[in-house]
Amino acid sequence: MEKQELLNNINKVHTTALGEQRIKNNLNLNIKNVVSFCKNKIKNKDCIVYKKGKNYYAHTSGYVFTINSFSFTIITARNDKIMELTTDRLILNSFKMEDKQDVARICSNPIFSKNIPNMPVPYTIEQAESFLTMAIEKFNSKTEYPFAIRLKENNQLIGNIHLMCKFKANRAEIGCWLDENYWGKGIMTEAAIKIIDFAFNTLKLHKLIWSALSFNKGSCGVALKLGFIKECEQKEYEFVKGKYADSYSFGLINPNDKNVEKW
Ligand SMILES: CC(C)(COP(=O)(O)OP(=O)(O)OC[C@H]1O[C@@H](n2cnc3c(N)ncnc32)[C@H](O)[C@@H]1OP(=O)(O)O)[C@@H](O)C(=O)NCCC(=O)NCCS
């Protein structure tokens, strides 16, 4: 919607002399028409646009443009730094629009819609596109961290591990899914160990939550293997395919956060 808003006003997009200089310097550009360079990037099909405060942020193929949402002035542009975490076998980084075929294929698994409340059924390419738009926007705006899980050996997308952050409470909930072809190989445990380290030592969060339906042995097993403690059991909490399911909530407190004050 915000992208459409910006595209509807694309003819008004301009910059100032200072803006032009900033864009040229930041992107190391040596071209005459900086504004049309930026406009073409914004019009790109894979460009993701979101609004924060008074600005639009447009992210596309390695670039970020900051545009005032009232005057449509391009304030600045910069190279998009790729945030990436790695483990022995995996790369954890942002999703890309090109992942839509893989996301739709992986998430069409009927086990996912049984295990994950609110998983759309059927899971179409359009569902994958709207998931990816949300995931890329949240990742870039650092409001949440939906990491794509890719194999280091060939960059294949195989899953998702999502830190749903509540920064006001210094906590996040972890959600995840993995391509069924890769289950039972310790992949989610490996990804989650890295994410927990990122959550506790980089984001400095105090607590992590892991929720799973009681019949989901895989998800409960990963949580327990990671050292999460089962804290509560909600009886007949979700209605799944015609039957009620109990839900478990597991918690893990940042061991480095000592001497915290508690009510
Ligand atoms: C849940 C899920 C992410 C687990 O990923 P995974 O990479 O296969 O998990 P791991 O191999 O790291 O397993 C870690 C531990 O969990 C337990 N576990 C995993 N799968 C299990 C299963 N099917 N049955 C019983 N225990 C299981 C085991 O204790 C395992 O440790 P071990 O191999 O040393 O015994 C994967 O099954 C999945 O994507 N499921 C569908 C989507 C989903 O349910 N997401 C979670 C929503 S809450």
The ligand as an SDF file (V2000), in Angstrom:
LIG
                    3D

 48 50  0  0  0  0  0  0  0  0999 V2000
    9.5820  -28.3280   14.3690 C   0  0  0  0  0  0  0  0  0  0  0  0
   10.6950  -28.3400   13.3350 C   0  0  0  0  0  0  0  0  0  0  0  0
   11.0980  -26.9220   13.0230 C   0  0  0  0  0  0  0  0  0  0  0  0
   11.8790  -29.1370   13.9130 C   0  0  0  0  0  0  0  0  0  0  0  0
   13.0280  -28.9620   13.0760 O   0  0  0  0  0  0  0  0  0  0  0  0
   14.2270  -30.0520   13.0180 P   0  0  0  0  0  0  0  0  0  0  0  0
   15.4030  -29.4220   12.3650 O   0  0  0  0  0  0  0  0  0  0  0  0
   13.7190  -31.3030   12.4080 O   0  0  0  0  0  0  0  0  0  0  0  0
   14.5500  -30.2890   14.5660 O   0  0  0  0  0  0  0  0  0  0  0  0
   15.9190  -30.8490   15.1650 P   0  0  0  0  0  0  0  0  0  0  0  0
   16.4620  -31.8980   14.2350 O   0  0  0  0  0  0  0  0  0  0  0  0
   16.8100  -29.7060   15.4910 O   0  0  0  0  0  0  0  0  0  0  0  0
   15.4010  -31.5640   16.4910 O   0  0  0  0  0  0  0  0  0  0  0  0
   15.7900  -31.1850   17.7960 C   0  0  0  0  0  0  0  0  0  0  0  0
   15.1660  -32.1470   18.7990 C   0  0  0  0  0  0  0  0  0  0  0  0
   13.7580  -32.0690   18.7320 O   0  0  0  0  0  0  0  0  0  0  0  0
   13.2020  -33.3800   18.9040 C   0  0  0  0  0  0  0  0  0  0  0  0
   12.4470  -33.7250   17.6870 N   0  0  0  0  0  0  0  0  0  0  0  0
   12.5670  -33.1730   16.4550 C   0  0  0  0  0  0  0  0  0  0  0  0
   11.6570  -33.7160   15.6180 N   0  0  0  0  0  0  0  0  0  0  0  0
   10.9760  -34.6210   16.3510 C   0  0  0  0  0  0  0  0  0  0  0  0
    9.8820  -35.4880   16.0680 C   0  0  0  0  0  0  0  0  0  0  0  0
    9.3300  -35.5320   14.8560 N   0  0  0  0  0  0  0  0  0  0  0  0
    9.3980  -36.2750   17.0620 N   0  0  0  0  0  0  0  0  0  0  0  0
    9.9220  -36.2230   18.2940 C   0  0  0  0  0  0  0  0  0  0  0  0
   10.9460  -35.3980   18.6360 N   0  0  0  0  0  0  0  0  0  0  0  0
   11.4560  -34.6220   17.6750 C   0  0  0  0  0  0  0  0  0  0  0  0
   14.3310  -34.3240   19.1590 C   0  0  0  0  0  0  0  0  0  0  0  0
   14.5180  -34.3650   20.5640 O   0  0  0  0  0  0  0  0  0  0  0  0
   15.5050  -33.5970   18.5310 C   0  0  0  0  0  0  0  0  0  0  0  0
   16.7080  -33.8530   19.1560 O   0  0  0  0  0  0  0  0  0  0  0  0
   17.5310  -35.2240   18.8390 P   0  0  0  0  0  0  0  0  0  0  0  0
   17.5470  -35.3490   17.3410 O   0  0  0  0  0  0  0  0  0  0  0  0
   18.8830  -34.9910   19.4150 O   0  0  0  0  0  0  0  0  0  0  0  0
   16.7540  -36.3150   19.4790 O   0  0  0  0  0  0  0  0  0  0  0  0
   10.2000  -29.0440   12.0260 C   0  0  0  0  0  0  0  0  0  0  0  0
    9.7460  -30.3270   12.3570 O   0  0  0  0  0  0  0  0  0  0  0  0
    9.0850  -28.2970   11.3160 C   0  0  0  0  0  0  0  0  0  0  0  0
    9.3300  -27.3850   10.5320 O   0  0  0  0  0  0  0  0  0  0  0  0
    7.8040  -28.6890   11.5520 N   0  0  0  0  0  0  0  0  0  0  0  0
    6.6540  -28.0890   10.8650 C   0  0  0  0  0  0  0  0  0  0  0  0
    6.4120  -26.6560   11.2460 C   0  0  0  0  0  0  0  0  0  0  0  0
    6.3180  -26.4710   12.7290 C   0  0  0  0  0  0  0  0  0  0  0  0
    5.7310  -27.2860   13.4380 O   0  0  0  0  0  0  0  0  0  0  0  0
    6.8810  -25.3800   13.2310 N   0  0  0  0  0  0  0  0  0  0  0  0
    6.8920  -25.0350   14.6330 C   0  0  0  0  0  0  0  0  0  0  0  0
    5.6390  -24.3740   15.0140 C   0  0  0  0  0  0  0  0  0  0  0  0
    5.5420  -24.1010   16.7700 S   0  0  0  0  0  0  0  0  0  0  0  0
  1  2  1  0
  2  3  1  0
  2  4  1  0
  2 36  1  0
  4  5  1  0
  5  6  1  0
  6  7  2  0
  6  8  1  0
  6  9  1  0
  9 10  1  0
 10 11  2  0
 10 12  1  0
 10 13  1  0
 13 14  1  0
 14 15  1  0
 15 16  1  0
 15 30  1  0
 16 17  1  0
 17 18  1  0
 17 28  1  0
 18 19  1  0
 18 27  1  0
 19 20  2  0
 20 21  1  0
 21 22  1  0
 21 27  2  0
 22 23  1  0
 22 24  2  0
 24 25  1  0
 25 26  2  0
 26 27  1  0
 28 29  1  0
 28 30  1  0
 30 31  1  0
 31 32  1  0
 32 33  2  0
 32 34  1  0
 32 35  1  0
 36 37  1  0
 36 38  1  0
 38 39  2  0
 38 40  1  0
 40 41  1  0
 41 42  1  0
 42 43  1  0
 43 44  2  0
 43 45  1  0
 45 46  1  0
 46 47  1  0
 47 48  1  0
M  END
$$$$
